């Protein structure tokens, strides 16, 4: 019932069909089924389509009755039928039968810039208001769909991926060293920066209005996650609402005329999505899991657990096993998918190879970790806050009670680690969060060439401090969740979900990112999300009776490649090949410091994961740099 638009491009100014076609071809993988174009004397629009149902009349760009509003977009509107009926009642006429694309046109006519608040979905939208000579660019609330832009000589150039913008002849491919400096700390480029000078990412929940007549760009923030609003629901009421909201979210994302699959790691998040899919489908659901050719006990549990879930729910289950050699072979393709250096999770790229052979759409459990608390920083928030309250007593020989130990979980057996973090930060969120990031600013001065990186200008700690200063959450855990929701989730997690799945022309839908569920969970106290060290406590309570106990209580593993294990052995020749003196001769790096890191890591019999993460971070950058500037 929907058109799948999976990539958009465009630019203002004099039309040039060859430029527009070249930009559109650069994102062919986002929509290999169809392309569409619109051009006039002021605006040029292009789109790529991944079709889930063949609707000839739904071909984009799409327009209103008077053809003075044109739209290209990428994504899904889950409530489009409700909106369509509402617009028809208000007198709007549709020339397509089932197109959700045309809904956007009429929403804009009816509500002007407020149209976006009516939409429940994921999207990157470009509206050309021909009558008022304004281009409106919009990115969805969470940042599931990417959208980039640059302004050159009074013209705006935009696209779903940076590689398309780089195809425009006015754009110079120049590295942004401030952005690249931050990469070594965060493992990704933080928005609005990109790896390229003068090319920017639109923020989640942001709208850009570009007036072609006066060459003026306006930024409008139409949505923010708000952790400061706390509701008065009782715990049991919250459990019921979470369950209902999640099931409705899954149901909405299953509307399609083709089979839909699901990523299945065997963990809580993906398993819950599959459980609700089964409840709302009369067809057999296809599920997909990732395994490895090298045996690693903790990773073997992923496959075993996924098989259990698939058997319980009777899914049509598929498995993909990858090797370290496949990572070596494909890492360049992975980094080209991002158009940026990236050393976060990239598992999606490899499993989606298999998924693309069976379905065009797959549901995932992305967003649950950031919503309910799972990573190291959320796990630290409450224990560190509690330690701050009792630290003076502790120094005087105070013996910890059972109540104290419960409040320090899951670090009750590692008080020394908590104490070190507290002494370093004195309870300051930006300080202890900075401490657990990768390369610190002072270390980057040793790692990177000072002639290229002007360190007096670039400071990742200051960037983090600025983000922390804008937080509105009222308790320690929600503060961390708010921070990660605005940074880690869109800049790293949703980036790899979109780019690495679209590299294989597969669309991912994430039920945990429904804005109704997000807004509700944000209003709940942090003590319900992690309780006595139990991560995602309230979600686990909500899923009782829906998932088996062993899945609910399974230790968090994460959908990540075992890179830090492979680096020690299987990937060592690959690492040394890229980080030897000859290879780094014309590099941005200081070889002596990198050699020090390598010696420290490989001369240690134990596997230091922090050092492994630094080495992979550097290797990934080196490969990316060679691809774009080598």
C-alpha positions in Angstrom: 0.0 0.0 0.0 3.0 2.3 0.1 5.7 3.7 -2.3 9.2 3.0 -1.1 11.3 6.0 -1.7 14.7 5.2 -0.4 16.9 8.0 -1.7 16.5 11.7 -2.6 18.8 14.4 -4.1 18.4 17.9 -5.3 19.8 21.4 -5.8 18.6 24.9 -6.4 19.6 27.1 -9.3 19.8 26.5 -13.0 18.9 23.0 -14.0 21.3 20.5 -15.3 19.9 17.1 -16.1 23.4 15.5 -16.2 24.3 16.7 -12.8 21.0 15.6 -11.3 21.3 12.2 -13.0 24.8 11.8 -11.7 23.8 12.6 -8.1 20.8 10.2 -8.3 23.0 7.4 -9.7 25.4 7.7 -6.8 22.6 6.4 -4.5 21.3 3.7 -6.9 21.6 1.1 -4.1 18.9 3.0 -2.0 16.3 2.4 -4.7 17.3 0.2 -7.6 13.7 -0.3 -8.9 13.0 3.2 -10.3 14.1 6.8 -10.6 12.2 10.1 -11.0 13.1 13.7 -11.7 11.6 17.2 -11.5 13.3 20.4 -12.8 12.3 24.0 -13.3 14.2 27.3 -13.5 14.7 27.3 -9.7 14.8 23.8 -8.4 16.0 20.3 -9.3 14.7 17.2 -7.6 15.6 13.5 -8.0 14.6 10.3 -6.3 15.3 6.6 -6.2 12.7 4.0 -5.5 12.7 0.6 -3.7 9.3 -0.7 -4.6 7.3 -2.9 -2.2 4.2 -2.6 -4.4 4.2 -1.5 -8.1 2.0 1.7 -8.2 2.7 3.5 -11.4 0.7 6.5 -10.3 2.7 6.8 -7.1 5.9 7.5 -9.0 7.9 10.4 -7.5 8.4 13.3 -7.6 4.7 13.8 -6.7 2.6 17.0 -6.8 -0.6 18.6 -5.8 -3.6 19.4 -8.2 -2.1 22.8 -9.3 1.4 21.4 -9.6 2.9 24.2 -7.4 3.9 21.8 -4.6 6.4 19.0 -5.4 7.7 16.3 -3.1 10.5 13.8 -3.1 11.0 11.8 0.1 12.5 8.7 1.7 10.8 6.6 4.4 7.5 5.4 5.8 4.4 7.1 7.1 2.7 4.5 9.3 -0.5 6.5 9.8 -0.9 7.6 6.2 -4.4 6.0 5.7 -5.8 7.9 8.7 -4.2 11.1 7.4 -5.5 10.5 3.9 -9.1 10.0 5.1 -8.8 13.2 7.2 -7.5 15.2 4.2 -10.3 13.9 1.9 -12.9 15.0 4.5 -11.3 18.4 4.4 -11.8 18.5 0.6 -8.5 17.4 -0.8 -8.5 15.3 -4.0 -6.0 12.5 -4.6 -4.8 11.3 -8.0 -3.1 8.2 -6.7 -4.9 5.2 -5.1 -2.6 4.1 -2.3 0.4 6.5 -2.3 1.6 7.8 1.1 3.7 10.2 -0.9 0.7 12.3 -2.0 -0.4 12.5 1.6 2.7 14.7 2.3 1.7 17.1 -0.5 -1.8 17.7 0.9 -0.6 17.8 4.5 1.7 20.6 3.6 -1.2 22.4 1.7 -3.5 22.0 4.7 -1.1 22.6 7.7 1.9 24.4 6.1 5.1 23.8 8.2 3.1 22.1 10.9 2.4 19.2 8.6 5.3 17.2 10.0 3.7 17.0 13.5 0.8 15.0 12.0 3.1 12.2 10.7 4.1 9.0 12.6 7.0 7.6 10.7 10.6 7.7 9.6 11.4 10.1 6.8 13.7 12.5 5.0 11.4 14.9 3.0 12.1 17.6 0.4 9.1 19.9 -0.5 9.5 22.4 -3.3 6.9 25.2 -2.7 7.1 26.6 -6.2 4.6 29.4 -5.5 6.5 30.8 -2.6 9.9 29.8 -4.0 10.8 27.8 -0.8 12.5 24.5 -0.3 11.6 22.6 2.9 13.8 19.8 4.1 12.7 17.7 7.0 14.3 14.8 8.9 12.2 12.5 11.2 12.1 12.9 15.0 14.6 10.2 15.8 16.9 10.6 12.8 16.2 7.2 11.3 16.6 8.6 7.8 19.7 10.6 7.0 19.7 14.0 5.1 22.7 16.1 4.3 23.2 19.6 2.7 25.6 22.3 1.7 25.2 25.8 0.5 27.5 27.1 -2.2 27.3 30.5 -4.1 23.7 31.0 -2.8 22.5 27.6 -3.9 21.5 24.6 -1.7 22.5 21.1 -2.6 21.1 18.2 -0.6 20.9 14.3 -0.6 20.3 11.2 1.4 24.0 10.4 1.3 27.1 12.6 1.1 28.4 10.7 -2.0 25.6 12.2 -4.0 26.5 15.8 -2.9 30.1 15.2 -3.9 28.9 14.5 -7.4 27.9 18.1 -7.9 30.7 20.0 -9.7 30.4 23.0 -7.4 31.3 20.9 -4.3 35.0 20.6 -3.4 35.9 17.4 -1.6 37.9 18.8 1.4 38.3 17.1 4.8 36.8 18.7 7.9 39.6 18.3 10.4 37.5 19.5 13.3 34.9 16.7 12.6 37.6 14.2 12.0 39.3 15.1 15.3 36.0 14.2 17.1 35.8 10.9 15.4 38.7 9.5 17.4 36.9 10.2 20.6 33.3 9.2 19.7 34.0 6.5 17.0 31.7 8.5 14.6 31.3 12.1 13.3 28.9 14.0 15.6 26.1 16.0 13.9 25.9 18.6 12.4 29.4 17.9 11.3 30.3 15.5 8.5 33.8 14.4 7.4 33.8 17.0 4.7 34.2 20.8 4.9 30.9 22.8 4.4 28.7 19.6 4.2 26.3 19.2 7.1 23.9 16.7 8.6 20.4 17.9 9.4 19.6 17.1 13.0 16.8 14.7 14.0 13.5 16.5 14.5 14.8 19.5 12.4 13.4 21.4 9.5 15.3 23.6 7.1 13.5 26.3 5.0 15.6 27.7 2.1 14.2 30.8 0.4 15.4 30.7 -3.2 14.7 34.4 -3.8 16.7 35.9 -1.0 19.1 32.9 -0.6 18.3 32.6 3.1 18.4 29.4 5.2 16.2 29.0 8.3 16.6 26.2 10.9 13.5 25.1 12.8 13.5 22.5 15.6 10.0 20.9 15.5 10.6 18.1 18.0 12.8 17.3 21.0 12.7 14.3 23.3 11.6 15.6 26.7 12.8 13.8 29.8 11.7 16.6 32.1 8.0 15.7 31.9 7.3 13.0 34.4 3.8 11.3 34.6 2.1 9.9 37.6 1.4 6.4 36.3 1.9 3.6 38.7 4.4 0.9 37.8 1.7 -1.7 36.7 0.0 0.9 34.6 3.4 1.7 32.9 4.0 -2.0 32.2 0.6 -2.2 30.5 1.1 0.9 28.4 4.6 -0.1 27.2 3.3 -3.5 26.1 0.4 -2.0 24.2 2.4 0.8 22.6 5.1 -1.7 21.5 2.6 -4.1 20.0 0.8 -1.3 18.2 4.1 0.0 16.9 5.1 -3.5 15.5 1.7 -3.9 14.0 1.9 -0.5 12.2 5.3 -1.5 10.7 4.0 -4.7 9.3 1.7 -3.1 6.7 3.1 -4.4 3.3 2.2 -6.5 0.4 5.5 -8.4 0.4 7.0 -10.7 3.1 8.6 -8.9 6.0 11.6 -10.3 7.9 13.2 -9.6 11.2 16.7 -9.3 12.6 17.0 -11.9 15.4 20.0 -12.0 17.7 18.2 -14.0 20.3 18.3 -11.2 22.8 15.4 -9.3 24.5 14.9 -6.5 22.0 14.8 -8.4 18.7 13.0 -11.4 20.3 10.2 -9.1 21.6 9.7 -7.6 18.1 9.4 -11.1 16.6 6.9 -12.2 19.3 4.6 -9.3 18.5 5.1 -9.9 14.7 3.8 -13.4 15.2 0.8 -12.1 17.1 -0.1 -9.8 14.2 0.6 -11.9 11.2 -1.2 -14.6 9.4 1.9 -15.4 7.4 5.1 -17.2 8.5 7.6 -14.6 9.6 11.2 -14.9 8.3 14.0 -14.3 10.8 17.7 -13.8 10.3 20.7 -14.3 12.6 24.4 -13.7 12.3 27.1 -16.2 13.4 30.9 -16.6 12.9 33.1 -19.2 11.4 35.6 -18.8 14.3 34.3 -20.2 17.6 33.7 -17.7 20.4 31.6 -19.0 23.2 29.7 -15.8 24.0 28.9 -15.3 20.3 27.9 -19.0 19.8 25.2 -18.2 22.4 23.6 -15.7 20.0 23.0 -18.4 17.4 21.7 -20.9 20.1 19.4 -18.3 21.6 18.1 -17.1 18.2 17.3 -20.7 17.2 15.4 -21.2 20.4 13.3 -18.1 19.7 12.7 -19.1 16.1 11.6 -22.6 17.2 9.2 -21.2 19.9 7.5 -18.9 17.4 7.7 -21.1 14.4 9.6 -18.6 12.2 11.2 -19.4 8.8 14.7 -19.0 10.2 18.0 -18.3 8.3 21.6 -17.9 9.4 24.6 -16.2 8.0 28.1 -17.1 9.1 30.9 -14.7 8.4 34.7 -14.9 8.8 37.4 -12.4 9.6 38.5 -12.7 6.0 35.1 -11.4 4.9 35.5 -8.4 7.2 38.9 -7.6 5.5 37.3 -8.0 2.1 34.3 -5.8 2.8 35.6 -3.1 5.2 36.1 -0.6 2.3 32.5 -1.1 1.1 31.3 -0.6 4.7 33.2 2.7 5.0 32.0 3.9 1.6 28.4 3.3 2.8 29.0 5.9 5.5 31.1 8.3 3.5 32.8 8.9 6.9 35.2 7.1 9.2 33.3 4.9 11.5 34.4 2.3 14.1 31.1 1.5 15.8 29.0 -1.7 15.2 28.9 -2.8 11.5 27.2 -6.3 11.9 24.1 -5.0 9.9 26.1 -4.9 6.7 26.9 -8.6 6.8 23.6 -10.0 7.9 21.7 -7.9 5.4 23.5 -9.6 2.6 21.4 -12.7 3.5 18.3 -10.7 4.3 18.3 -9.0 0.9 17.9 -12.4 -0.8 14.6 -13.0 0.9 12.9 -9.8 1.8 13.0 -6.0 1.1 11.8 -5.0 4.6 13.0 -6.1 8.0 12.0 -5.1 11.5 14.7 -4.7 14.2 15.0 -4.0 18.0 17.1 -0.9 17.6 16.4 1.9 20.0 15.5 -0.3 23.0 19.0 0.0 24.6 18.9 3.8 24.4 15.3 4.0 25.6 15.5 1.6 28.6 19.2 1.7 29.5 21.8 -1.0 28.6 25.2 0.4 27.7 28.0 1.1 30.1 27.2 4.8 30.7 23.5 4.1 31.7 24.6 1.3 33.9 27.1 3.6 35.7 24.7 6.5 36.2 22.8 5.4 39.3 25.7 3.7 41.1 28.0 6.7 40.7 25.3 9.0 41.9 24.8 6.8 45.0 28.5 6.5 45.6 28.7 10.3 45.7 26.2 10.3 48.5 28.0 7.8 50.7 31.6 8.5 49.7 32.6 10.6 52.7 31.3 7.9 55.1 33.1 5.2 53.0 36.4 7.1 53.4 36.0 6.8 57.2 35.7 3.0 57.1 31.9 2.8 56.7 30.9 -0.8 55.9 28.5 -1.3 53.0 25.1 -2.6 53.9 22.9 -4.9 51.7 20.9 -1.8 50.7 24.1 0.0 49.6 25.2 -3.0 47.6 21.9 -3.1 45.8 22.2 0.6 44.9 25.7 0.0 43.6 24.7 -2.9 41.3 26.0 -4.1 38.8 29.3 -2.8 40.2 28.9 -4.0 43.7 32.0 -6.3 43.2 34.0 -3.6 41.5 33.8 -0.7 43.9 37.3 0.3 43.0 36.3 1.0 39.4 33.5 3.2 40.6 35.7 5.0 43.1 38.3 5.8 40.4 35.6 7.3 38.1 34.2 9.3 41.0 37.5 10.7 42.1 38.3 11.6 38.5 34.9 13.3 38.0 33.6 14.3 41.4 30.3 13.2 40.1 30.3 15.4 37.1 28.5 13.6 34.2 30.5 15.2 31.4 33.8 14.2 33.2 33.1 10.6 33.9 31.3 10.1 30.5 34.4 11.6 28.8 36.6 9.3 30.8 35.0 6.2 29.3 35.2 7.5 25.7 38.0 6.4 23.3 40.8 8.8 22.6 40.9 11.8 24.9 42.0 15.3 23.6 45.4 15.0 25.2 46.1 11.6 23.7 45.0 12.8 20.2 47.8 15.3 20.4 50.2 12.4 20.4 48.3 10.3 17.9 47.7 12.9 15.2 49.9 15.2 13.1 49.7 18.7 14.7 50.4 20.4 11.4 47.0 19.1 10.1 45.0 19.0 13.3 45.0 22.5 14.9 44.4 21.3 18.4 43.8 24.7 19.9 40.6 24.8 17.9 39.2 21.3 18.4 38.1 20.0 21.8 35.9 16.9 22.1 35.5 17.5 25.9 34.0 20.9 25.3 31.6 19.5 22.7 30.5 16.8 25.2 30.1 19.5 28.0 27.9 21.6 25.7 25.6 18.6 25.1 25.4 17.8 28.8 24.6 21.5 29.7 21.5 21.3 27.5 20.0 18.2 29.3 16.7 18.6 31.1 16.2 15.1 32.7 15.6 15.1 36.4 17.4 11.9 37.6 20.9 10.5 36.9 20.0 7.6 34.6 17.5 9.7 32.5 20.2 12.3 32.1 22.5 9.8 30.5 19.7 8.3 28.4 18.8 11.8 27.2 22.4 12.5 26.2 22.7 9.2 24.3 19.4 9.7 22.6 20.6 13.0 21.2 24.1 11.9 20.2 24.9 8.2 20.2 21.6 7.0 18.8 21.3 9.2 15.7 25.0 9.7 15.0 26.1 6.1 15.5 23.4 3.5 16.0 20.8 4.7 13.5 23.6 5.6 11.1 24.8 2.0 10.8 21.2 0.7 10.7 20.3 2.8 7.7 23.5 3.0 5.7 24.5 -0.6 6.1 21.1 -2.0 5.3 20.5 0.3 2.4 23.8 -0.7 1.0 22.0 -4.0 0.2 18.6 -2.2 -0.7 16.9 -3.4 2.5 14.6 -1.1 4.5 14.7 -1.5 8.3 11.8 -0.5 10.5 12.3 -0.1 14.2 9.2 -0.4 16.5 11.0 0.9 19.6 11.5 4.2 17.8 7.8 5.0 17.5 7.6 8.5 18.9 4.5 7.7 21.1 6.5 4.9 22.8 9.6 7.1 23.1 7.8 10.0 24.6 6.0 7.8 27.1 9.2 5.9 28.3 11.1 9.2 28.5 8.5 10.3 31.1 9.2 7.3 33.4 11.7 7.4 36.3 15.2 6.0 35.7 14.8 3.7 38.7 12.2 1.7 36.7 14.6 1.3 33.7 17.6 -0.1 35.6 16.7 -1.5 39.0 19.3 -3.1 41.3 21.6 -3.4 38.3 19.0 -5.2 36.2 19.0 -3.4 32.8 15.7 -2.7 31.0 13.9 -3.7 34.1 10.4 -2.3 33.2 10.7 -3.7 29.7 11.5 -7.1 31.0 8.5 -6.9 33.3 6.3 -5.9 30.3 7.5 -8.9 28.3 6.7 -11.5 30.9 4.3 -14.0 29.4 5.3 -12.9 25.9 8.9 -14.2 25.9 10.3 -17.2 27.8 12.2 -16.5 31.0 15.5 -17.6 29.6 15.3 -15.0 26.9 14.1 -12.2 29.2 16.9 -12.9 31.7 19.6 -13.6 29.1 22.8 -11.6 29.6 23.1 -8.6 27.2 25.5 -9.4 24.4 24.9 -6.8 21.7 24.7 -7.1 17.9 28.4 -6.5 17.3 31.2 -8.2 15.4 33.9 -9.9 17.5 36.5 -7.5 16.1 38.3 -7.1 19.4 38.9 -10.8 19.6 39.9 -11.1 15.9 42.4 -8.2 16.1 44.5 -10.3 18.5 45.0 -13.1 16.1 43.1 -13.4 12.8 43.3 -9.7 11.9 46.8 -9.0 13.1 48.5 -9.2 9.6 45.7 -6.9 8.2 46.3 -4.4 11.1 50.1 -4.4 10.7 49.8 -4.0 6.9 47.8 -0.8 7.3 49.7 0.6 10.3 53.3 0.0 9.4 55.7 2.9 8.8 55.6 2.7 5.0 51.8 2.7 4.9 51.6 5.7 7.3 54.3 7.7 5.4 52.0 10.3 4.1 49.4 10.0 6.8 47.7 12.2 9.3 49.1 10.0 12.1 52.2 10.0 14.2 53.7 6.6 13.5 55.8 6.5 16.7 52.7 6.7 18.8 50.7 4.2 16.8 53.7 1.8 17.0 53.7 2.3 20.8 50.0 1.3 20.9 50.6 -1.8 18.7 53.6 -2.9 20.9 51.7 -2.5 24.1 48.7 -4.4 22.7 50.4 -7.3 21.0 53.1 -7.8 23.7 50.4 -8.3 26.3 49.1 -11.9 26.6 45.8 -10.6 27.8 43.3 -8.9 25.4 43.0 -5.3 26.4 39.7 -4.4 24.8 40.2 -0.6 25.2 43.5 -0.8 23.3 41.9 -3.1 20.7 39.1 -0.5 20.2 41.7 2.2 19.7 43.6 0.2 17.1 40.4 -0.6 15.2 39.4 3.0 15.3 42.8 4.0 13.8 42.7 1.2 11.1 39.1 2.2 10.1 40.2 5.8 9.7 43.3 4.9 7.7 41.2 2.8 5.2 38.6 5.6 4.9 41.3 8.3 4.4 42.9 6.3 1.7 39.6 5.8 -0.1 38.7 9.5 -0.1 42.0 11.4 0.1 44.7 8.8 -0.5 
